[in-house]
Amino acid sequence: MTAEDISRKSFLKITGLLAAGLALPGIPGVSSLAGLAAPSSPLGRLARSLRYYEEPSTTSKELGYYVTDTVVDLLEEAQGDPPAGMNSTWWRSKDGWLNSSFIQPVRKDLNTPRLDVPAGGFLAEVTVPFTQSWRVGEDRQKRGYRYYYGTTHWVVSASLDRSGETWYVVQDDLDQRQFLALARHFRTVSAEELAPISPGVEKHIEIDLARQALTAYEAGKAVFSASVASGRLKSSTPVGEFRVE
């Protein structure tokens, strides 16, 4: 039986137990990420299908391709020929060279789940390349969103299934729908992390679309920089000066 084959009666029983805070039956078909270990080398998640090459150039021999969400070891970095619309940084996997433009550096860190969810819930960050969620309250158990590394989500409750695995109920902040996700794939975001940074200091952020780079400034001094991935088309990324109120 696959996860999609669970009946309405079985799934409503599962979600009803969640709401009551009782032990749940195990949910089949969702344990593929259960045994994650600390990486021995930096990892990258492919945000789209990518071809890999013998050298850091699309003019070299093409060796194969990876599909979206493949996670690879990043063994080496080099500058090479930039494909059209991409940057010149390449990373080598065990199979060949990939352009870095659509690769997200990630980790596989497991966490100690918590059952003491406060009233109103708490903010949690995904610490694995991605984790699959499952819809709550559907006629049949169906896949929900994939939550990706580094994204944050609002946890409103937690409970154990019969195997001892802890599951969080994650609530979407736009439409209030709820999803089940493995708790060990999330870490609690602390109050200190949510506190204002350098209150009273003038701040601004500049994004260079040509270089796909972000730089943050405090009192006119650059204090942080990072690569970004803006919209692929000019029309996808409004150009101008914007304020956050």
C-alpha positions in Angstrom: 0.0 0.0 0.0 1.3 3.5 -0.9 0.7 6.6 1.1 -1.8 7.8 -1.6 -3.9 4.6 -1.1 -4.8 5.3 2.6 -8.6 5.6 2.9 -10.5 8.6 4.1 -11.5 6.7 7.3 -7.9 5.8 8.1 -6.5 9.3 7.4 -9.2 11.1 9.3 -8.4 8.8 12.2 -4.8 9.8 12.0 -5.5 13.5 11.9 -8.1 13.2 14.6 -5.5 11.6 16.9 -3.1 14.4 16.0 -5.6 17.0 17.1 -6.1 15.0 20.4 -2.3 14.7 21.0 -2.5 10.9 21.1 -0.2 8.3 19.6 -0.6 7.8 15.8 -0.2 4.8 13.6 2.9 4.9 11.3 2.3 6.6 8.0 3.6 4.3 5.2 5.7 5.6 2.4 7.3 8.6 4.1 10.4 7.2 5.8 12.9 7.7 2.9 14.6 10.6 4.7 14.5 9.0 8.1 18.1 8.0 8.3 19.9 11.2 7.3 23.5 11.5 8.6 25.8 14.4 8.8 27.4 15.1 5.4 31.1 14.3 4.8 31.3 17.1 2.3 29.3 20.1 1.3 26.0 19.2 -0.4 23.9 20.9 -3.1 20.2 20.5 -4.0 19.4 21.0 -7.7 16.5 23.5 -8.1 16.0 22.2 -11.6 17.2 19.4 -13.8 20.9 20.0 -14.8 23.3 18.4 -17.2 26.9 17.7 -16.0 30.0 17.8 -18.1 33.6 16.5 -18.2 35.0 20.1 -17.7 33.4 23.3 -16.3 32.1 24.3 -19.7 29.0 23.4 -21.8 31.4 23.0 -24.8 33.1 20.0 -23.1 31.7 16.4 -23.2 28.2 16.0 -21.7 28.2 13.1 -19.3 24.6 13.0 -18.1 22.0 14.9 -16.2 20.3 15.0 -12.7 16.6 15.6 -12.1 15.2 18.4 -10.0 15.8 18.0 -6.2 18.7 15.6 -6.6 21.2 16.1 -3.8 24.9 15.8 -4.7 28.2 16.1 -2.9 30.0 19.3 -4.0 33.6 18.1 -4.3 35.3 21.1 -6.0 34.7 24.6 -7.2 36.1 26.3 -10.3 35.5 29.2 -12.6 34.5 28.2 -16.1 32.5 29.3 -19.2 29.2 30.7 -18.1 26.1 29.3 -19.9 23.7 32.0 -21.3 22.1 33.9 -18.4 24.1 32.0 -15.7 27.2 32.7 -13.6 30.7 31.4 -14.2 31.0 29.3 -11.0 30.9 25.5 -11.4 30.9 22.7 -8.9 32.1 19.2 -9.4 30.0 16.2 -8.2 31.2 12.6 -8.4 29.8 12.4 -11.9 30.9 15.7 -13.5 30.8 19.5 -13.5 27.6 21.4 -12.9 27.0 25.1 -13.3 26.1 26.5 -9.8 23.3 28.9 -10.9 20.5 26.4 -9.9 22.2 24.6 -7.1 21.3 25.4 -3.5 24.0 24.6 -0.9 22.4 22.5 1.8 23.0 20.3 4.9 21.4 17.2 6.4 21.0 18.0 10.1 18.5 16.1 12.2 17.0 17.7 15.3 15.5 16.5 18.6 11.7 16.9 18.1 9.7 18.7 20.7 6.2 18.0 21.9 5.8 21.1 24.1 4.3 23.3 21.4 3.3 26.6 23.0 -0.2 28.1 22.5 -0.1 29.8 19.1 2.7 27.6 17.9 6.4 28.4 17.0 8.6 29.1 14.0 10.7 26.3 12.7 13.4 26.0 10.0 14.0 23.1 7.7 17.5 21.6 8.2 17.5 18.9 5.5 17.6 19.4 1.7 13.9 19.0 1.6 11.1 17.3 3.5 7.8 16.0 2.1 4.6 17.2 3.8 1.2 15.5 3.8 -2.2 17.3 3.7 -4.4 17.3 6.8 -8.2 16.9 6.4 -8.3 15.5 2.9 -10.6 12.6 1.8 -7.5 10.6 1.1 -3.9 11.1 2.3 -2.2 13.2 -0.3 1.2 14.8 -0.7 1.4 18.5 0.3 4.3 20.9 -0.2 7.9 20.0 -0.3 9.5 22.2 2.4 13.1 23.2 1.4 16.3 23.7 3.3 16.5 27.1 5.1 12.8 27.9 4.8 10.8 28.7 7.9 7.3 27.5 8.7 4.7 27.8 11.6 4.3 24.7 13.7 0.9 24.6 15.6 1.0 21.1 17.2 3.0 17.9 17.5 2.4 14.2 18.3 3.9 10.7 18.2 2.9 7.9 15.8 3.0 4.3 16.9 6.6 3.8 15.9 7.7 6.7 18.1 8.2 9.2 15.3 7.3 12.8 16.0 5.2 14.7 13.5 4.5 18.4 13.4 1.4 20.0 12.0 2.5 23.0 9.9 0.0 25.7 9.2 0.2 27.7 5.9 0.2 31.4 6.7 -1.7 32.4 3.5 -4.7 30.0 3.5 -4.4 28.4 7.0 -4.3 24.9 5.5 -2.4 22.4 7.6 0.2 19.7 6.7 2.0 16.9 8.5 5.8 16.9 8.4 8.5 14.9 10.1 9.6 16.9 13.2 13.2 15.9 13.2 13.7 17.8 9.9 12.9 21.1 11.6 14.7 23.2 14.3 13.1 25.7 16.5 13.9 29.3 15.7 14.9 31.0 18.9 13.6 34.4 20.1 17.1 35.8 19.9 17.1 35.1 16.1 13.9 37.1 15.7 15.1 40.1 17.6 15.8 43.3 15.6 19.3 43.6 14.3 21.2 46.8 15.3 18.0 48.7 16.2 18.2 52.4 15.5 20.9 52.0 12.8 20.0 52.9 9.2 19.9 49.9 7.0 19.4 49.2 3.3 19.9 46.3 0.9 21.1 46.4 -2.7 20.5 43.7 -5.2 22.6 43.6 -8.4 20.6 41.7 -11.0 23.5 41.5 -13.4 25.7 39.8 -10.8 22.8 38.1 -9.0 24.3 39.4 -5.7 22.8 40.9 -2.6 24.7 43.3 -0.2 23.3 44.5 3.1 24.4 47.8 4.6 24.3 49.3 8.1 25.0 53.1 8.4 26.4 53.0 4.9 28.8 50.1 5.6 28.5 46.7 3.9 28.0 44.1 6.6 26.7 41.0 4.6 26.7 39.7 1.1 25.2 36.6 -0.6 24.3 35.2 -4.0 20.7 35.4 -5.0 18.4 33.9 -7.7 16.0 36.5 -9.0 13.3 36.0 -11.6 14.7 34.6 -14.8 13.0 37.2 -17.0 13.4 41.0 -16.5 9.6 41.2 -16.1 9.8 38.8 -13.2 11.8 41.1 -11.0 10.5 44.6 -10.6 13.4 47.1 -10.8 13.3 50.1 -8.5 13.7 51.3 -4.9 11.4 49.8 -2.3 10.8 50.3 1.4 9.9 47.7 4.1 7.5 49.3 6.7 
